[in-house]
């Protein structure tokens, strides 16, 4: 794993919106059952991102993502409304009006959705990101933080038999070799956690390395769901040429599948 990646440059972009809509839909489906949830965030980041920071201002990626959607009050899809409600919780109102400055990442979204009997495990290797995550997560209970990479956390945590829950794997893909490693890893996790919903995000870039990843996942796990949002023009910033966002999900709950049928990439297509 590369320690050079900083998600603060990309927080709230269109890929984040796509990924986090799926996260909310899956967690809401799991919460519909009384069973305790164990949720694992394999790349937790810093938890909350300041959209007015120098890093966010440099790339302006949130402009076409969460900022573009925030004031579109005609959007009434329940999953989008749910995500917006969660984001409002980390954004204090200004002059009595809810404004958008901070963006809750996957780990904080999951923390806000955990019930008293649920558990959240978060892994983050980057020292600065982990330090920020520790500060952020003091506000939430039932959260265990691990200053380590995904591989070590998975090795220590799995197998999980008879455990309701799931995992989000959200790597940076800064090393092109990563594309070849995640299909067998996802398959291995699926065998060690037969009740877990497994979510893997990937970027769609001009080199199209994701095509091999998707093909390998389909071969190993024929029943997976693959959902892609294609963007009308490349994102600007560090991750240049981002053409779209993809999610690979094993054992997707039917409730989540149904909820996301209403989502289309059209809502992020307007500059």
N, C-alpha and C positions, 0 to 999 in steps of 0.2 A: 504493500500500500504506500502511495506517495504522500509525504507530509507537506507538500507544497500547495496542495489544493485548499482553497478557502471559499466556503460556500457563501460567505457574506457578499461576494461579488454577484451572485446569481439568485439570491433569496427572493422569493415571490415572483419569479419569472413564470412563463407559461408552462414549462415542464413541472415546476413546483405545484402549480394549480392542478394540473392533470394528476400528478402523483398523490396529492393530498385529498382530492375529491375521492379517489379510490380508497385511500386510507380511511377516511371518514365513513364511506359506505361499508367497508369491510368491518370496521370496529362497531358500527351501529348494528350490523347483522349479528355479530358475536354477542353483543350486549342484549340482544333480544331473547337470549337463552339465560336461564338462571345460573348456569355453570360459571365458576370463577375463570377469569381469563388470565393467561400468562402471555404477555406481548413482549417481543424482542425487537429493539431498534438497533440494527447492526452498525449503523453509521449515524450516530445521534447528533453530531455537530454541536453547536453552542446553544441550541434550543430556541432562542429568540434572536431575531435579526433586526437591526435598525435600518429602515429604508431611507433614512436621511444621513446615513454615514457616508464618509468619503468613498468607501468601496462601492456602495450601492449607487452613489451619484456618478461614479466613473463609468459604470456599464449601463445604467438606466434600464436593466432588464425587467425590473418589476413594472415599468411603465406599460408594457404590453401584456403583463400578466395580471397580478392581483389589483394593481392600481386601475387598470382598464376596466375591470369588472366591478370595482367597489361601489361606484355610484350608478350602476345600471339597475335601477330599481324595478325594471320590467322583468328581470330574471327571477322566476318564482320556483325553479326546480328545488325540491326539498333538500337534496344533497348539497347544492350550492348554498342555500340558506343556512344549513347546518354549519358548513365550513365558515361562512361569514360570521355567524354567531360566535363561533370559537375564536376567530381572529379578533372580534370586538372585545373579548375578555382581556386581551393583552394590550388594548389601545384605550387609554383613558379619554373620556370625552373632553373636547375643548369647546368652551362657551356653550355647553349643553348639547353639543352635536358630536356623534361618534366620528372620529377621524382616523385615518390610517397612517401610522408611522412605523409601527413594529409588526413584524411578520413572525408568527409562530411556526417553527419547523415541525418536522414529523414527530420528534421526541416530545415536545411540549403539547402538540395536538393529542398524542396518545395519552400523556399524563392527565390532561384535562378530561379525557373520556374514560379513564379508569374508575371503576366503582370501588367501594371500601374493601371488597374481598378480592379484587384483581391485583395483579403484579405486573410491573413494567421493568424490564431489564434494558439498560442502555450501554452501548459500547462506543467509545470514542478514543482514538489513539493520539490525535494532535494535542500537544500540551496546552496551548493557548485556548483551543476550542473546549477541551475538557475542563479547564479552570472556569471558563464562562458557563459551561453546562452545570457545574457544581453549584455555582451561585444561583442560577436560574431555577434549578430543581429543588432548592430549599423550600419553595412555595408549595410543593406537591408531596403527597404521601404515597406509600407503596411503590416507591421508585428506588431501584438499586443501580448505581453507576459503576462502570468498569473502565478503568484507564488502560485499555488494551484494544487490539484489533479484533475484527470479526471472527477470524479463524480461532483465536484462543478462547473467545467467549463461547463459540459453538462447541468447541471440544470439551469445555468444562460443563456446559449446560445440557447437551444432548447425551443420550436419548431422553425424550419426554414421552412417556407412554400414558395414555388416558388423560392427557392434559389438553384442555380447551384453550385455543388461542392462535397465535401466529407470529410471523416475523416479516419485517421490512428490510430488504437489502438494497442499499442505495449508494453504490460505489461511485467514485469520480471517473473511472475509466481513463485516467490519465496515461496508464500503461496499456498499450494496445493488446498485450498478452492477456489482459483480464477477460476479454471477450470469450476466450477459449476455456476459461476456468469455471465460469459460473454455472453452466449447464450441468456438468457432473456434480458440482457442489450442491446445487438445488435438488438434484435427484437423490444425493446422499442424505440431505436433510429430510427430504420427504419420506425416506424409508425409516429414519430414526424418530420421526415425529408424525405419525400417521393421522393425527387429528388436527395438525397445524395448517393454517392458511399461509402460504408462502408467497410473498410479493417481491418481485425483482424489477427494479427500474433500469432502463437503458436509454441513452441518447440516440437520436437518429442523425447521423452526420454524413457528409458527402462520401466518405470512404465506405459506408454501408457495412461496417464490420458487424453490426447488429444482426444482419441476415444469417450469418453463421450461428450466432448465439440462439436465435429463434429456431432455426432448423434443428440444432442439437437438442434444444428443450422439447420440441415436438416429437423427436425420435425417442427420447428417454421417457417423456411423460405426455402421451398423446392427448390427455384430457385437459391440458392447461388452457387457460384463456390468454390471448394476446390482444391487447388494445393499444392502438396507436393514434396519437394526435399529430397531424402534419401542419406545420406553420407556413404561412404564405410567403415569408421572407426570412432569411437567416437572422438569428439573434445577433446582436452586436455585443462586443465585450471580449472577455478572456476566452470564453467558449465560442469562438467564431464558427459560423457555419452550422449552427444548431438548426436542423431542418424540422425536427419534431421530437416527440417524447413517446416512449413505449413502456408498457407494463406487462410483465409476464406473471400470471397468478395461478398457482396450483391450489386446487380445492376451493375455488371462489364460492362463497355462499350465494345461493340463488337470490336471496334478498338484495345482496350487493349488486349482483349482475343486473337485476331488474332496475334497481335505482340508477345505475350508470347508463342504462339504455337511453335515458333522457339527455345525457351529456353528449354534446358534439363539439368538435374543434371550432365550430363557427363562433362560439362565444369568445375565443381568444384570437380570432382572425383579424379584427379591426385594429389598425395601428393606433 
